[in-house]
Amino acid sequence: MPTTPRPTAPATTVRKAVVVGGNRIPFARANSAYTKASNQDMLTAALDGLVARFGLQDERIGEVAAGAVLKHPRNFNLTREAVLGSALSPETPAYDVQQACATGLETVLQLTDKIKLGRIESAIAGGVDSASDAPIVVSEGLRDAILELNRAKTLQQKLKAVSRLRPKDLVPDAPGTAEPRTGLSMGEHQALTTKQWGISREAQDELALASHRNLAAAYERGFFDDLVTPYRGLAKDGNLRPDTTPEKMAKLSPVFGKHLGSEATMTAGNSTPLTDGAAAVLLASEDWAAARDLPVLAEVVDGEAAAVDFVHGKDGLLMAPAFAVPRLLGRLGLTLEDIDYFEIHEAFAGTVLATLAAWEDEEFGRERLGLDGAFGKVDRAKLNVNGSSLAAGHPFAATGGRIVATLAKQLHERTQAGDLDRPARGLISVCAAGGMGVVAVLEGR
Ligand SMILES: CC(=O)CC(=O)SCCNC(=O)CCNC(=O)[C@H](O)C(C)(C)COP(=O)(O)OP(=O)(O)OC[C@H]1O[C@@H](n2cnc3c(N)ncnc32)[C@H](O)[C@@H]1OP(=O)(O)O
């Protein structure tokens, strides 16, 4: 007679995971204020700022997950080293994540899932990147010679290893943002997508200007006072240009897609700059936050990842969020109209605008998303209301943490204002190298 199999693990509970708050160091343009700071220095500073803000000295956090896109081989487990260097309890486990520019958001989703399942009560998610201290890779020839030298026991074997070296082996591989499968940089890929979706230079410059204007206004009203801790002489993001104008932007020469001639529209003004920085977000179960009398800004409701075949297909490298968002909202029974704030990572102005154009396109909606028509229109007054990567800068893995903390605070303010008959709702969309995208929905408290 068949018997009902006994569960091999205790039943798990699904509960809510919330954002308590965030902390980041101001983001610096590459080769400026943080030239001498390593990824570990910056991540430790972001963690220590969070510790100071929420009284977490010697606290054993359930788990810390962070990462860097440009990681030195010497950083075996960068996040654990940063935890050991911080004021958190050394009994706090920590691990690295790498999901390109979506790393910060991916860590938030991984850790909130663990909290929802009851495996941990608290967590810190984050990310860091330094374009100033990028790892330099040695050539295959030099690597082979060094490994052989390491194994050599006799003088003869050592000389043989060294004698293999040729002058070209001494040339290092310079760091870059090229896609391994196409050899094109992210900017060159985006230039193709920007053209494909017919995004004008004016529209890109306008989006970049709005980003600077919104970020400057948010600093002005003190919005970042409890989200950003000054570091190495910097109190605000070094890339912020409150005085930039449409005329100044219009004068900039194209930097990507130059082969497109007069159709080249991407400049240093409407592309993110290479940036250094770190961000961290404190996540918890409701009980853990209540027991410590800590505030709760927002709930992390759900997330989704997508990928596109940018090598053989017609979708642009950074277009995966155009697919991930409809899937996530569909699963949650929401439409774009149900969202009060959109945080769409501004890798390039063209990335945001191409995504919005795809969602408004009937054919894309029917043929690529399997809908009856266009997915919908984003109300631009709800988009990146506190500025985004074009103004703040984009230290790749740190961007997700910046966005989650910023959105959580914005949602909290709006929910507490009480003008909605429900909690304020926010959508995050982050594109990533490799044709990927990670998105999430948060709700204010
Ligand atoms: C990684 C993932 O997984 C997904 C993603 O997010 S993809 C995005 C990844 N990021 C990138 O690829 C980074 C792209 N950016 C770059 O490579 C470089 O920043 C860039 C090529 C765009 C520009 O480099 P640069 O030429 O060194 O920039 P920079 O010197 O700062 O600016 C050039 C000029 O524009 C001016 N400028 C820049 N922004 C301006 C603005 N908003 N208003 C007015 N002027 C501006 C600068 O003042 C400068 O002028 P001068 O030459 O007179 O000093």
The ligand as a Tripos MOL2 file, in Angstrom:
@<TRIPOS>MOLECULE
LIG
   54    56     1     0     0
SMALL
NO_CHARGES

@<TRIPOS>ATOM
      1 C1         27.8340   47.1930  -16.9570 C.3       1 LIG1
      2 C2         26.4840   46.6450  -17.1490 C.2       1 LIG1
      3 O1         26.2820   45.4490  -16.8340 O.2       1 LIG1
      4 C3         25.3390   47.4390  -17.7640 C.3       1 LIG1
      5 C4         25.4760   48.9140  -17.8880 C.2       1 LIG1
      6 O2         25.1380   49.6750  -17.0300 O.2       1 LIG1
      7 S1         26.1410   49.4880  -19.3330 S.3       1 LIG1
      8 C5         26.9560   51.0070  -18.9120 C.3       1 LIG1
      9 C6         28.3610   50.7470  -18.5690 C.3       1 LIG1
     10 N1         29.1020   51.9690  -18.5060 N.am      1 LIG1
     11 C7         29.8950   52.3920  -19.4950 C.2       1 LIG1
     12 O3         30.0240   51.7390  -20.5230 O.2       1 LIG1
     13 C8         30.6090   53.6830  -19.2580 C.3       1 LIG1
     14 C9         30.5080   54.5490  -20.4580 C.3       1 LIG1
     15 N2         31.2460   55.7680  -20.2780 N.am      1 LIG1
     16 C10        32.4840   56.0020  -20.7620 C.2       1 LIG1
     17 O4         33.1150   55.0990  -21.3170 O.2       1 LIG1
     18 C11        33.0820   57.3730  -20.6160 C.3       1 LIG1
     19 O5         32.6070   57.9890  -19.4560 O.3       1 LIG1
     20 C12        32.7270   58.2610  -21.8490 C.3       1 LIG1
     21 C13        33.4070   57.6620  -23.0950 C.3       1 LIG1
     22 C14        31.2330   58.3520  -22.0890 C.3       1 LIG1
     23 C15        33.2140   59.6910  -21.6160 C.3       1 LIG1
     24 O6         34.5550   59.6700  -21.2900 O.3       1 LIG1
     25 P1         35.3910   61.0350  -21.2180 P.3       1 LIG1
     26 O7         35.5310   61.6070  -22.5710 O.co2     1 LIG1
     27 O8         36.6140   60.7350  -20.4400 O.co2     1 LIG1
     28 O9         34.4000   61.9400  -20.3850 O.3       1 LIG1
     29 P2         34.6280   63.3410  -19.7340 P.3       1 LIG1
     30 O10        36.0260   63.8370  -19.9400 O.co2     1 LIG1
     31 O11        34.1380   63.2650  -18.3630 O.co2     1 LIG1
     32 O12        33.6100   64.2100  -20.5380 O.3       1 LIG1
     33 C16        33.9240   64.7030  -21.8280 C.3       1 LIG1
     34 C17        33.4920   66.1490  -21.8830 C.3       1 LIG1
     35 O13        32.0730   66.2000  -21.7420 O.3       1 LIG1
     36 C18        31.7350   67.1540  -20.7510 C.3       1 LIG1
     37 N3         30.4790   66.7260  -20.1280 N.ar      1 LIG1
     38 C19        30.1700   65.4920  -19.6830 C.ar      1 LIG1
     39 N4         28.9160   65.4950  -19.1900 N.ar      1 LIG1
     40 C20        28.4290   66.7460  -19.3400 C.ar      1 LIG1
     41 C21        27.1950   67.3700  -19.0160 C.ar      1 LIG1
     42 N5         26.2080   66.6630  -18.4410 N.pl3     1 LIG1
     43 N6         27.0470   68.6760  -19.3080 N.ar      1 LIG1
     44 C22        28.0440   69.3730  -19.8840 C.ar      1 LIG1
     45 N7         29.2460   68.8310  -20.2160 N.ar      1 LIG1
     46 C23        29.4360   67.5360  -19.9420 C.ar      1 LIG1
     47 C24        32.8990   67.1300  -19.8050 C.3       1 LIG1
     48 O14        32.9880   68.3150  -19.0500 O.3       1 LIG1
     49 C25        34.0560   66.9950  -20.7480 C.3       1 LIG1
     50 O15        34.3540   68.2750  -21.2800 O.3       1 LIG1
     51 P3         35.8710   68.7510  -21.4560 P.3       1 LIG1
     52 O16        36.4540   67.7760  -22.4560 O.co2     1 LIG1
     53 O17        35.7250   70.1340  -21.9530 O.co2     1 LIG1
     54 O18        36.4900   68.6170  -20.1050 O.co2     1 LIG1
@<TRIPOS>BOND
     1     1     2 1
     2     2     3 2
     3     2     4 1
     4     4     5 1
     5     5     6 2
     6     5     7 1
     7     7     8 1
     8     8     9 1
     9     9    10 1
    10    10    11 1
    11    11    12 2
    12    11    13 1
    13    13    14 1
    14    14    15 1
    15    15    16 1
    16    16    17 2
    17    16    18 1
    18    18    19 1
    19    18    20 1
    20    20    21 1
    21    20    22 1
    22    20    23 1
    23    23    24 1
    24    24    25 1
    25    25    26 2
    26    25    27 1
    27    25    28 1
    28    28    29 1
    29    29    30 2
    30    29    31 1
    31    29    32 1
    32    32    33 1
    33    33    34 1
    34    34    35 1
    35    34    49 1
    36    35    36 1
    37    36    37 1
    38    36    47 1
    39    37    38 ar
    40    37    46 ar
    41    38    39 ar
    42    39    40 ar
    43    40    41 ar
    44    40    46 ar
    45    41    42 1
    46    41    43 ar
    47    43    44 ar
    48    44    45 ar
    49    45    46 ar
    50    47    48 1
    51    47    49 1
    52    49    50 1
    53    50    51 1
    54    51    52 2
    55    51    53 1
    56    51    54 1
@<TRIPOS>SUBSTRUCTURE
     1 LIG1         1 GROUP 0 **** ****
